Amino acid sequence: MCPQATPIVTEADVPQASAERDGQHDFDFELGSWKIHLKRLEHPLTGSTNWVEFDGTSVTRKVWDGRAELEQFETDGKAGHAASHIEGLTLRLYNPQSHQWSLYWANSKNGAVELPACIGEFKNGRGEFIDQEPYNGRTILVRMVWSQITPYSAHSEQSFSDDGGKTWEVNWITDQTRVREASGQMQ
């Protein structure tokens, strides 16, 4: 009887782990100046269908050689509405170890960065960022999704879930159009 031959395993036979994608430039589309159209659900998670609309601008700058971005956001709604002006900042920080972004929001109304950050990444042209935070005495999930990204426009939506992510209610929709310089060039 012949002894069984032990198969020789070569490097080509071993499945290679795919390299993690470096997402440091995923938000580069946001750099520059934008016109903003914002729709905000007036009373999220109450069954409300009343949306308030705002128009304004945002300017995003690169910081830390692209490992962070700072966006200044300012919109105005209808006069006389309780929240007719929104002025805020978004700080986006890239973690090169996890290949994920952390998104922090602050507004001029309370002068504080809202915690925790929404954390996530882009896959196939869609960015999804999630956190868990208190809202009206309950802990909910918050999801921010970036999609429909072109050199001239972008779309983002914030949604809340009070059932652990089984269902989501969109409550903040932003459509952006890049601002053209006087020369006709995009900023």
C-alpha positions as CSV (number, residue, x, y, z in Angstrom):
1,M,0.0,0.0,0.0
2,C,1.3,3.4,-0.9
3,P,1.2,6.1,1.7
4,Q,-1.2,8.9,0.8
5,A,0.5,11.9,-0.6
6,T,0.1,15.1,1.3
7,P,-1.0,17.9,-1.1
8,I,1.3,20.8,-1.4
9,V,-0.4,24.1,-0.8
10,T,1.0,27.0,-2.6
11,E,0.4,30.7,-2.0
12,A,-1.9,30.9,-5.0
13,D,-4.2,28.3,-3.3
14,V,-4.7,30.4,-0.2
15,P,-7.5,33.0,-0.5
16,Q,-6.1,36.5,0.0
17,A,-7.9,38.9,2.3
18,S,-9.0,41.9,0.3
19,A,-7.3,45.1,1.2
20,E,-9.5,47.6,3.1
21,R,-10.5,50.5,1.0
22,D,-9.1,53.8,2.0
23,G,-12.0,56.2,2.3
24,Q,-10.1,59.3,3.2
25,H,-11.3,61.1,0.1
26,D,-14.9,60.0,0.2
27,F,-16.2,63.4,1.3
28,D,-14.0,65.3,-1.2
29,F,-17.1,65.9,-3.3
30,E,-18.4,68.2,-0.5
31,L,-15.4,70.6,-0.8
32,G,-16.4,74.1,-2.0
33,S,-19.6,76.2,-1.9
34,W,-23.2,74.9,-2.3
35,K,-26.7,76.1,-2.5
36,I,-28.9,74.1,0.0
37,H,-32.6,73.2,-0.1
38,L,-33.6,71.6,3.2
39,K,-36.8,69.9,4.2
40,R,-37.2,69.1,7.9
41,L,-40.1,67.1,9.4
42,E,-41.6,69.3,12.1
43,H,-42.3,66.7,14.7
44,P,-40.3,63.4,14.1
45,L,-41.6,60.1,15.5
46,T,-45.1,61.5,16.1
47,G,-46.8,60.6,12.9
48,S,-46.4,64.2,11.7
49,T,-46.5,64.9,8.0
50,N,-45.8,68.6,8.2
51,W,-42.5,69.6,6.5
52,V,-40.8,72.9,6.9
53,E,-38.6,74.1,4.0
54,F,-35.4,76.1,4.1
55,D,-32.9,77.5,1.5
56,G,-29.4,78.6,2.2
57,T,-25.7,77.8,1.6
58,S,-22.9,75.7,2.9
59,V,-19.2,75.9,2.5
60,T,-16.9,72.9,3.2
61,R,-13.2,73.2,3.7
62,K,-10.5,70.5,3.9
63,V,-8.6,70.3,7.2
64,W,-5.6,68.1,8.3
65,D,-4.6,67.3,4.7
66,G,-8.0,65.8,4.0
67,R,-8.4,63.6,7.1
68,A,-11.0,66.1,8.3
69,E,-13.5,68.5,6.8
70,L,-15.4,71.5,8.3
71,E,-18.7,72.5,6.8
72,Q,-20.5,75.8,7.6
73,F,-24.2,75.5,7.0
74,E,-26.8,78.3,7.1
75,T,-30.4,78.2,6.0
76,D,-33.5,80.4,6.3
77,G,-37.1,79.3,6.3
78,K,-40.4,81.1,6.2
79,A,-40.5,84.2,8.4
80,G,-42.5,83.8,11.6
81,H,-41.8,80.0,11.9
82,A,-40.3,79.1,15.3
83,A,-37.2,77.6,13.7
84,S,-36.8,79.8,10.6
85,H,-33.0,80.0,10.7
86,I,-30.5,77.2,11.1
87,E,-26.9,77.9,11.4
88,G,-24.6,75.0,12.0
89,L,-21.2,73.2,11.6
90,T,-20.5,69.7,10.6
91,L,-17.1,68.3,11.5
92,R,-16.1,65.2,9.7
93,L,-13.1,63.2,11.0
94,Y,-11.6,60.3,9.1
95,N,-10.1,57.3,11.1
96,P,-7.4,55.7,9.0
97,Q,-7.4,52.5,11.2
98,S,-11.1,51.8,10.9
99,H,-11.5,53.4,7.4
100,Q,-14.6,55.2,8.8
101,W,-15.8,58.7,9.2
102,S,-17.2,60.3,12.3
103,L,-19.7,63.1,11.7
104,Y,-20.3,65.7,14.4
105,W,-23.0,68.4,14.3
106,A,-23.1,71.7,16.2
107,N,-25.6,74.5,15.9
108,S,-25.5,78.2,16.9
109,K,-28.8,77.8,18.8
110,N,-27.1,75.8,21.7
111,G,-23.4,76.4,20.9
112,A,-22.4,72.8,21.6
113,V,-21.3,69.8,19.6
114,E,-24.0,67.1,19.6
115,L,-22.7,63.7,20.8
116,P,-22.4,60.9,19.9
117,A,-21.0,61.2,16.4
118,C,-22.6,59.3,13.5
119,I,-20.0,56.8,12.3
120,G,-19.9,55.0,9.0
121,E,-18.4,54.8,5.6
122,F,-19.1,54.9,1.9
123,K,-19.8,51.8,-0.2
124,N,-20.8,51.8,-3.9
125,G,-21.3,55.6,-3.9
126,R,-23.6,55.6,-0.9
127,G,-22.5,56.8,2.6
128,E,-24.3,55.5,5.6
129,F,-23.6,56.8,9.2
130,I,-25.4,55.6,12.3
131,D,-25.5,56.6,16.0
132,Q,-27.6,56.0,19.0
133,E,-28.9,58.9,21.0
134,P,-31.6,60.1,23.4
135,Y,-34.7,61.7,21.9
136,N,-37.8,62.7,23.9
137,G,-36.9,60.4,26.8
138,R,-36.1,57.4,24.7
139,T,-33.0,56.0,23.1
140,I,-33.3,55.9,19.3
141,L,-31.1,55.1,16.3
142,V,-30.1,58.0,14.0
143,R,-29.0,57.3,10.4
144,M,-27.5,59.8,7.9
145,V,-27.3,58.7,4.3
146,W,-25.5,60.4,1.5
147,S,-26.5,59.5,-2.1
148,Q,-27.0,60.8,-5.6
149,I,-23.5,62.3,-5.6
150,T,-22.3,64.0,-8.7
151,P,-19.7,66.8,-9.2
152,Y,-22.6,69.3,-9.2
153,S,-25.1,67.9,-6.7
154,A,-25.6,65.7,-3.7
155,H,-28.5,64.4,-1.6
156,S,-28.5,63.5,2.1
157,E,-31.2,62.3,4.5
158,Q,-31.4,61.9,8.2
159,S,-33.8,59.2,9.6
160,F,-34.8,58.2,13.1
161,S,-35.7,54.7,14.2
162,D,-37.4,54.0,17.6
163,D,-37.7,50.2,17.0
164,G,-34.0,49.2,16.7
165,G,-33.7,49.8,13.0
166,K,-36.7,47.8,11.8
167,T,-38.3,50.9,10.4
168,W,-36.9,54.4,9.6
169,E,-38.6,57.8,9.4
170,V,-36.9,60.4,7.3
171,N,-36.9,63.7,9.0
172,W,-34.2,65.9,7.3
173,I,-33.7,66.0,3.5
174,T,-30.9,68.1,2.0
175,D,-30.4,68.6,-1.7
176,Q,-27.3,70.5,-2.7
177,T,-26.3,72.2,-5.9
178,R,-22.7,73.4,-6.4
179,V,-22.3,77.2,-6.6
180,R,-20.7,78.6,-9.8
181,E,-18.1,81.3,-9.6
182,A,-18.6,84.5,-11.6
183,S,-16.3,83.0,-14.2
184,G,-18.7,80.0,-14.6
185,Q,-16.4,77.6,-12.9
186,M,-17.7,75.3,-10.2
187,Q,-16.4,76.1,-6.7
